[in-house]
Amino acid sequence: MSLRNVPADELEEIHALLEGNGIEVYETTVGSFGISTPALWLYNDTQLVQARALLDAYAEERLQRMRREHEELKAAGKARTFRDIAREDPVRFFVYLAAIGAVAWFALVPFLSLAD
């Protein structure tokens, strides 16, 4: 299982789930240069089907839980919005906005010049 972009809380839950079901795993990191894939590996390949079933069920349960939490935050008016993101770091927001605009401009210029 690839661990790229997996939050720490999710990784802890996965470790607990697998260990609780007697599935031994080891974890690899991104390495010194950051180019390797962080992942969980099974010690015993015969447990692959069981591990996959547990992880699939866990992923579905987590998805539902995260959706519920997000809906609860929205209902309470505490969900993070686009405006909140812009307020938290306005410089980064406008740099990203400018970069998106530049990419869009360079992508559209060839098509706009065809109209001439």
Buried (B, 14 or more C-beta within 10 A) or exposed (E): BEBEEBEEEBBEBBEEBBEEEEBEBEEEEEEEEEEEEBBBEBEEEEBEEBBEEBBEEBEEEBEEEEEEEEEEEEEEEEEEEEEEEBEEEEEEBEEEEEEEEEEEEEEEEEEEEEEE
